[in-house]
């Protein structure tokens, strides 16, 4: 019974919220409607935020044609991590991990194989005890396995449905609405100043597309994430060089390929974007390589911003992790963003910690 505590609590919360006619956070429509075309339009940042001011000063400088730091539109590239940077991260675990647990253990229409089920039970225990250790290095293959054979449309529908699940630990918030409003403003501000925004996430690429693209007006080809293999429905294990897509084929999901973290983020940015970013936003050691790649030997003025998970009142912060990241920022020349002090609100004032 203990192993079911987290998911049953979440499902019970969904029933409770539904009974009251929905949650009270900003809806996806309201998030999508956020506009920041000028610096004075920021609403969700503290007026004293040094990090916000550094970004505003930077944008003013690099978009000024008379400035020696002017950056042509085609080279205005900004990369963002997703989990913990623009989306709620550990409540009580990453969205993709919670989705995997639900699929492997609680989806009555799916029977997980023993390996995936055992791993999901182990992951759920780790979440409950907050004792992860080195147990989770092989999580991505399991997360891919439970959705193998689905079409992308089927997978997107599954993600959208799960995104209606309440975030455990926070009142009045669903996963699909759990975006940091101040960071949404940053993205909208950059877009208004002709920046190309890319999401470079450790979460699976198709999942990120489903959560982010329509909401934040980001093209699907600007999403970079952990990758899985895809196949023609009738390929049946035949090598791609020996198989031709047929008129009655369609694409289905396959096995895990590569986890998009640390140096892998830099490699895939170089491969898929083909240009060095001038702005990078992240929140963890998994983003360090991307930060340093952005600000090292760049022909343009460049900055890296790292969020500190230091808010334990409005969010499920981790002070020791925040202090560690703050130290790394000082050592590497990254700009720290305090969620506690720089954000006037995170999800909206009606979202509170349980």
N, C-alpha and C positions, 0 to 999 in steps of 0.2 A: 504493500500500500504506500510506503514512503516514496518509492520510486515514481509514483504517479502524482505526487504532491504538486510539483511545479505545473505540469500541463493541465491537471484537473482544476487547479486554481485559476489558471489563465482562462480555461473554458467557462468556468463559473463566472468569472469577471465579465466575459463577453455577454453572457445571458443577462447579467445585472445591468450592464450598460444599455443593452438593447431594450430592456424594460423601461428605461427612462428616456428612450427616444434618441439615443446616440451619445457619443462622447463630446466633451466640451473643449477639446484642443482646436487649433486652427485646422480646418478641413483641407483636403488636398486642393480643392478649388481656390480656397483663400491663400494657401501657400503659393500656388501657381500665379496668383494675381499680384503678388508682391512686386513692386517696381521701385528701383533705386537708380534714377538717371543722373542725379547730382548728389554730391556729398551731404547736402542738407537733408536728403530724404531718408537717411538711416534713422530708424525708429527703435531698433532692438539692441543697440549698443549703448554702453555707458558713454556719456558725453566726455568723460575724462579718460577714455581708453587711449593709451599711447599706441597700441597696436593698430587700432582703427585709423588713427591720425597718420601713422607711418604709411599705411596703405593708400589713404587719400592723397598724401603728398607725393607718393610714388606715381599714382595714376595721373595726377596733374602734370608731373614732370615728363613722363614718357609719352604722353599723348600731345604734348606741346611741340609743334613743328619747329619752333625756334629754339628748343632746348637741345643741348648737345647729347642728351640722353633719349631723344625721340626714338620710338620704336615703330617701324612701319606696321600697318594693320596685319599684314600677312605673317608677321613674326610675333604677334601678341598672343602667346600661348600660356595658359594657366592649367596646372594639373592639381586635382583634388583627390585625396583619399576619400572613401565613403564612411565606413564604420568608425564612429568616434570623432569624425571630422565634420560631417554634415548630417549624419544619422545616428540616433541612439545606438550605443555599442553593446554594453554588457548589462542587459536588463532581463533576466540575469545573465544572458549570454548573447552572442552575436545573432542577428536575424537568421543567417543561413544555418547556424547550429540549431536554433529553435525549430526552424522549418524541417530540418533533418530528423530531429527527435519526434516531431509530430508525425511525419511520414512513416518512419520506421516502427513506431510503437503504438500510435493511436489512430491511424487512418484505417477504418474498418474495411475500406475497399482495396487495401494493399497488404500483401503478406511479404514482409521483408525476409531475406535469407538470414541464416543464423549469425553470420559474421556481422552484417549490418545491424541486426537487432542487438547483439551483444555489445557492439560498439556504442550504440545509442543508449543503452542502459548504463554503460560506463561513463559516457558523457553526462548523462543526467545526474549520476552520482557525484561527478566532479563539480557540477554546477551547485548541487545541494550542499556539498561540504566545502566548496571554494578551494579545493585541492586539485589543481590541474597538473602540476609537475611537468613532466615531459611526455605525458600520455597522449597528447593531441596532435602530434606531428603527422599522423596518418589519417586525419579526419576528412580531408578533401576527397579521397577516393570513395569513401563511404557516402558522402553527400552526393556525389555524382551517381553512384550505383543505384540509389533508390529511385532515381528519375530516369534511368536508362530506358530507351524505347519510346519515351514520350515525344510528341512533336513539340516544337517551340511554342506553338499556340496553346497546347495543353499545359505545358509547364508554366507559361505566363498566367493562364487562368488560375492555376493552383497557387502561384505566388500571390496573386491579387486577392484571392480568397483568404489565405493565411494572413495577409497584411491587415485584415480587419480584426485580428486577434489583439486584445488589450496587451499593452506592455506590462509585464510583471514588475511590481515595485513602484510603479507610478500610476496615479489616479487620472482618469479622464484622457487617456492617450492610447491610440491604436498604433501598431507598428507602421502602417502605411502613412501615418501622419507624424511620425516621430523624427521630424527633421528639425535641426537647430535653426530657428528663425533668423538669428544674426548671420549665420553662414549662408543661408538662402539669400539674404540681402547682399552679401559679398559677391555671390555668383551673378545676381542680377545687375549689380553695379559694374562688374567686369564686362558682362555682355553688352551693357549700354555704352561701354567705351571700346567696343569692337574687339574684345578679347575672345579667342576661341577657348572654350572651357572643355577640358577632358576629365572624366572620372577614371582614376587609376586605382582599382580596388583589389583587396585580397579576396573579396567575395566573387562568386561565379558570375561571369560576364552577362549571361542572359538574365539572371536574377537582378543584377544592377540595372540593366536596360528597363526591365519591367517597373522597378521602383522609381527610377529617376527621370527617364527621357521625357515623357509627356509632362511630368510635374515641373521640371526645370528648363524645358525647351532646349534640351541637349540632344543633338543627333545621335542615332544609334551607333554610328561609326566613330563616335567620340567616347565610347565606353570601352575601357580596357580592364580585364579582370582575369581571375582564375579561369582556365580553359578546360573544356571537355571536348572529346572527339564527337564529330557528327558524321552520319552515314546516310546513304540512300536506304529507304525502307526495305527494298528487296535485294540489298547488296549481300546479305547473309555471309559476312566474313570474307568476301572476296576482296583482294587487294584493289585499292583505288585505281591503280594503273591498268587493271584487267577488267574493270567494270565500267559500263556506260549508263548514265542516268537515263531512265526510260520515261515514257509518257505517263505511266501510272505510278511513278515513284513520288516520294516526298521525303523530307529530311527528318531524321530522328536523332535523339540524343544518345551518346555512348558513354565511354569511360573517361575518367579523369586523365588530364594531360600534364598540366603544370600549375603550381601554386604561384600566384602573382604577388609576391612579397619581396622586400629587401632588394637585392641587386636585380632580381627578375623584373622589378618595376622599371628600372633604368633600361634594361635590355629591350623590353617591349615598347617603351616610349621611343627609343632610337629606331626600332624596326617599324612601328606603326605610324608614328607622327613624323619622324624623320628630321625633326628640328629640336633643339634644346629649349625647354620651357624657360620662361622668364619669371614665372611665379609658381610656387608650390605650397600646398596646404595639406597638413597631415596631423597625426597625433601620437605616433608611437615609433619605436625602433624599426618597425617594418617600413617606415617612410623615410628613414635616415638617408639611405642611398639616393632616393629621389630628391630629397632636400639638397644634398651635397652636389649632385649632378646639376641641379638647377643653378646653383650659385657659384660653381667653380669654373673658372676660365670661360665665362659667358661673355660674348661680344657685346651684350646689352646689359644695362643695369638690371639686377635680378634680386629677388627676395624669397625667403622661405619662412612660412609661418607655421608654428606648431601649437595645437590646442593642449591645454593642461586640464586634466580631469580633476579639478580641485574644488568642485561644488558638491558638497555632501548634503546640502539643504534642499535644493531644487532638482538635484540629479543624483545618480548613484556613483558619486565620485570616489576616487582612490587617492588619498593624499600622498602616500609613499610613491606611487607611480607618477603623480604630478610633479613631485619634488625631483625625482630622477630625470624626468623629461625637461624640467626647467634647467637643471644642471647641464644636460646635453645641449640645450639651446645656447647657453652661455659659452660653452666650449666650442661650438661649431658655427656661431654667427647666425643662428635662426632666431626669429622673433617669436617670443612666447605670447600666447593668448590665454588669459585666465578666464575660464568659464564663470568663475565666481565673481570676479571683479569687472571684467570687460563686457559681459553680457547683461543687459538690463532685464531680459527674460530669456528663457531657453526655448520652451515650447508654447508659451503663453501662460498667463497668470492662473488659469484654471487647472493647470496640470500641477499636481503636488505629489510629493514623495509619500509613499505609504509608511 
